Amino acid sequence: MRDVHERDWKLFRKKLPNWQETFIEKIDREYTAILSDSSRSSAERFWEVEKRIKQDRKLTGVICEMRRSMLHSNLLSLLDEGAITISDLDEFSDDLKNEINHILDIRAEIWDETGEE
């Protein structure tokens, strides 16, 4: 991958807090659904949410290592996690969008060949 354009880096830093806030709101709704599930015991609901929090707090959509060299991997993680969609990258440079799409295409080919995701 090539160097990250300054404009892309600034745009990422500007957009990330909103993306994370929206993603965390989604996760909060999932926790609420778990906690509201009256078919499960209080203990089951508690431990399920506790397990999810341990997993979710490691996601890029929750916490992100802010290094320019990690921009591509951060964007790919955000896409994988559902924190953003490909259309969220519309304002970024064509170079960056092309690089991300290229990686996604390669991964899709590998998954098609191996049957894995």
Rosetta silent file (secondary structure, phi, psi, omega in degrees, C-alpha in Angstrom):
SEQUENCE: MRDVHERDWKLFRKKLPNWQETFIEKIDREYTAILSDSSRSSAERFWEVEKRIKQDRKLTGVICEMRRSMLHSNLLSLLDEGAITISDLDEFSDDLKNEINHILDIRAEIWDETGEE
SCORE:     score description
SCORE:     0.000 S_00000001
   1 L     0.000  148.254 -178.845    0.000    0.000    0.000 S_00000001
   2 L   -82.355  175.968  176.137    1.092    3.476   -0.712 S_00000001
   3 L   -61.398  151.816  179.565    1.572    6.339    1.662 S_00000001
   4 L   -84.224  129.265  176.505   -1.587    7.782    3.130 S_00000001
   5 L   -65.624  141.980  179.273   -2.610   11.153    1.718 S_00000001
   6 H   -56.168  -40.935 -179.817   -2.758   13.887    4.336 S_00000001
   7 H   -61.384  -42.237  178.700   -6.327   14.681    3.297 S_00000001
   8 H   -64.980  -41.361 -179.797   -7.398   11.054    3.869 S_00000001
   9 H   -63.172  -45.664  179.239   -5.731   10.968    7.270 S_00000001
  10 H   -63.929  -40.827  179.836   -7.439   14.199    8.383 S_00000001
  11 H   -65.297  -41.290  177.530  -10.790   12.992    7.060 S_00000001
  12 H   -60.417  -47.350 -179.515  -10.421    9.672    8.888 S_00000001
  13 H   -62.762  -32.456  179.122   -9.622   11.458   12.160 S_00000001
  14 H   -73.471  -41.804 -174.191  -12.655   13.691   11.648 S_00000001
  15 H   -82.001  -30.257 -173.069  -15.096   10.881   10.814 S_00000001
  16 H   -53.915  -47.217 -178.818  -13.950    8.194   13.239 S_00000001
  17 H   -57.319  -39.704  177.683  -15.590    9.582   16.421 S_00000001
  18 H   -66.713  -43.755  178.555  -18.999    9.692   14.706 S_00000001
  19 H   -59.607  -44.271 -179.030  -18.554    6.199   13.268 S_00000001
  20 H   -66.565  -42.661  179.663  -17.606    4.877   16.677 S_00000001
  21 H   -60.601  -44.975  178.578  -20.488    6.614   18.429 S_00000001
  22 H   -63.304  -42.205  179.232  -22.980    5.171   15.936 S_00000001
  23 H   -64.675  -43.050  179.871  -21.435    1.708   16.246 S_00000001
  24 H   -66.569  -35.259  174.961  -21.493    1.823   20.045 S_00000001
  25 H   -60.546  -41.232  177.522  -25.147    2.896   19.956 S_00000001
  26 H   -62.389  -45.663  178.739  -25.853   -0.228   17.863 S_00000001
  27 H   -62.705  -41.695  178.582  -23.974   -2.404   20.345 S_00000001
  28 H   -58.448  -41.184  177.974  -25.852   -0.779   23.239 S_00000001
  29 H   -63.773  -37.075  177.160  -29.155   -1.733   21.586 S_00000001
  30 H   -65.368  -41.617  176.860  -27.906   -5.318   21.275 S_00000001
  31 H   -61.868  -42.755  179.582  -27.015   -5.363   24.981 S_00000001
  32 H   -60.798  -41.065  178.157  -30.465   -3.982   25.813 S_00000001
  33 H   -63.151  -41.384  178.081  -32.086   -6.751   23.776 S_00000001
  34 H   -63.254  -46.966 -178.084  -30.063   -9.365   25.640 S_00000001
  35 H   -67.765  -22.225 -178.933  -30.915   -7.823   29.012 S_00000001
  36 L   -91.685   -3.641 -176.644  -34.607   -7.633   28.059 S_00000001
  37 L   -75.113   95.473 -175.442  -34.843  -11.301   27.043 S_00000001
  38 L   -72.181   -7.458  177.407  -37.215  -12.628   29.698 S_00000001
  39 L   -78.585   -8.152  179.537  -36.802  -16.191   28.413 S_00000001
  40 L  -114.340  154.276  178.405  -33.353  -16.256   30.031 S_00000001
  41 L   -71.111  160.989  177.689  -32.408  -15.980   33.673 S_00000001
  42 H   -58.127  -40.896  179.935  -30.930  -12.775   35.042 S_00000001
  43 H   -64.003  -43.053  178.926  -27.603  -14.542   35.500 S_00000001
  44 H   -61.676  -43.429  179.488  -27.583  -15.784   31.887 S_00000001
  45 H   -64.500  -44.452  179.286  -28.345  -12.311   30.620 S_00000001
  46 H   -58.467  -51.107 -175.892  -25.676  -10.745   32.816 S_00000001
  47 H   -68.508  -31.161  176.172  -22.961  -13.198   31.767 S_00000001
  48 H   -66.080  -45.068  178.694  -23.896  -12.911   28.091 S_00000001
  49 H   -65.838  -40.589  178.929  -23.574   -9.115   28.209 S_00000001
  50 H   -60.837  -43.020  177.652  -20.338   -9.388   30.172 S_00000001
  51 H   -62.512  -44.124  179.713  -18.927  -11.758   27.518 S_00000001
  52 H   -63.521  -41.147  179.958  -20.021   -9.436   24.713 S_00000001
  53 H   -61.789  -43.085  178.602  -18.470   -6.391   26.382 S_00000001
  54 H   -59.415  -40.465  178.967  -15.137   -8.212   26.675 S_00000001
  55 H   -72.416  -48.106 -172.349  -15.277   -9.046   22.952 S_00000001
  56 H   -68.083  -31.114 -176.870  -16.695   -5.750   21.733 S_00000001
  57 L   -68.714  -10.689  177.181  -14.302   -3.480   23.576 S_00000001
  58 L   -91.941   -7.948 -176.335  -11.487   -4.805   21.366 S_00000001
  59 L   -73.478  147.487  178.049  -13.258   -3.836   18.134 S_00000001
  60 L   -62.278  -30.319  177.420  -11.984   -0.962   16.011 S_00000001
  61 L   -67.025  -13.045  178.739  -15.519    0.430   16.068 S_00000001
  62 L  -107.269  -48.868  179.668  -15.058    0.898   19.819 S_00000001
  63 L  -138.791  136.765 -171.804  -11.360    1.677   20.198 S_00000001
  64 L  -132.849  132.483  175.514   -8.938    2.403   17.409 S_00000001
  65 L   -77.170  114.382 -173.108   -5.175    2.639   17.300 S_00000001
  66 L   -89.358   80.156  172.909   -4.624    6.038   15.744 S_00000001
  67 L  -128.067  136.685 -179.585   -1.583    5.611   13.579 S_00000001
  68 H   -56.123  -37.138 -178.968   -1.411    6.736   10.001 S_00000001
  69 H   -67.092  -13.886 -178.788    0.264    3.455    9.078 S_00000001
  70 H  -101.919    5.042 -175.081   -2.848    1.627   10.342 S_00000001
  71 H   -54.715  -50.529 -177.564   -5.376    3.596    8.293 S_00000001
  72 H   -62.360  -46.521 -178.756   -6.044    0.837    5.759 S_00000001
  73 H   -67.442  -35.040  176.088   -6.311   -1.925    8.344 S_00000001
  74 H   -63.960  -44.403  178.776   -8.528    0.267   10.534 S_00000001
  75 H   -63.459  -41.980  178.273  -10.881    0.955    7.637 S_00000001
  76 H   -63.434  -40.655  177.469  -10.989   -2.734    6.733 S_00000001
  77 H   -64.434  -43.999  178.771  -11.759   -3.637   10.355 S_00000001
  78 H   -60.421  -39.839  176.558  -14.497   -1.021   10.544 S_00000001
  79 H   -65.404  -46.816 -179.716  -16.007   -2.457    7.363 S_00000001
  80 H   -60.272  -38.513 -176.820  -15.734   -6.035    8.648 S_00000001
  81 H   -78.508  -13.145 -176.802  -17.346   -5.108   11.964 S_00000001
  82 L    82.929   12.536  178.638  -20.229   -3.304   10.284 S_00000001
  83 L   -73.391  -28.578  176.142  -19.247   -0.003   11.881 S_00000001
  84 L  -138.916  167.161  173.156  -19.122    1.577    8.417 S_00000001
  85 L  -117.627  168.207 -179.307  -20.142    0.697    4.886 S_00000001
  86 H   -59.232  -30.526  179.382  -18.221    1.172    1.678 S_00000001
  87 H   -68.729  -19.819  175.805  -20.326    4.287    0.970 S_00000001
  88 H   -67.998  -12.730  179.980  -18.843    5.879    4.111 S_00000001
  89 H   -93.793    4.169 -175.133  -15.589    6.095    2.152 S_00000001
  90 L   -53.166  -36.253 -175.842  -17.089    8.286   -0.599 S_00000001
  91 L   -82.591   -9.337 -179.245  -15.248   11.430    0.500 S_00000001
  92 L   -78.253  166.592 -177.906  -11.853    9.749    0.611 S_00000001
  93 L   -63.791  154.082  176.291   -9.376    9.851   -2.261 S_00000001
  94 H   -60.487  -36.212  178.371   -9.820    7.566   -5.225 S_00000001
  95 H   -57.705  -50.286 -178.361   -6.427    6.040   -4.402 S_00000001
  96 H   -64.301  -46.034  179.739   -7.535    4.994   -0.945 S_00000001
  97 H   -60.385  -41.113  178.939  -10.926    3.710   -2.150 S_00000001
  98 H   -64.842  -41.166  178.981   -9.249    1.729   -4.914 S_00000001
  99 H   -63.871  -45.096  179.344   -6.764    0.183   -2.477 S_00000001
 100 H   -63.251  -46.699  179.396   -9.533   -0.800   -0.043 S_00000001
 101 H   -62.544  -37.316  178.019  -11.686   -2.224   -2.845 S_00000001
 102 H   -62.125  -45.504  178.618   -8.703   -4.142   -4.204 S_00000001
 103 H   -63.433  -43.165  179.111   -8.083   -5.749   -0.811 S_00000001
 104 H   -62.376  -39.034  178.079  -11.777   -6.573   -0.444 S_00000001
 105 H   -64.331  -44.141  179.142  -11.772   -8.153   -3.924 S_00000001
 106 H   -62.322  -45.137  178.993   -8.724  -10.277   -3.113 S_00000001
 107 H   -61.811  -40.697  179.155  -10.279  -11.416    0.159 S_00000001
 108 H   -62.758  -40.069  177.834  -13.536  -12.281   -1.619 S_00000001
 109 H   -63.789  -43.436  179.493  -11.616  -14.375   -4.148 S_00000001
 110 H   -62.939  -44.557 -179.404   -9.776  -16.206   -1.375 S_00000001
 111 H   -64.001  -38.225  177.906  -13.026  -16.847    0.492 S_00000001
 112 H   -63.097  -39.889 -178.596  -14.651  -18.117   -2.716 S_00000001
 113 H   -71.178  -37.555 -175.024  -11.752  -20.511   -3.265 S_00000001
 114 H   -96.759  -14.736 -176.646  -11.595  -21.778    0.318 S_00000001
 115 L    74.610   12.005 -179.348  -15.260  -21.552    1.199 S_00000001
 116 L  -107.081  163.298  174.322  -14.285  -19.593    4.323 S_00000001
 117 L  -129.565    0.000    0.000  -15.109  -16.136    5.466 S_00000001
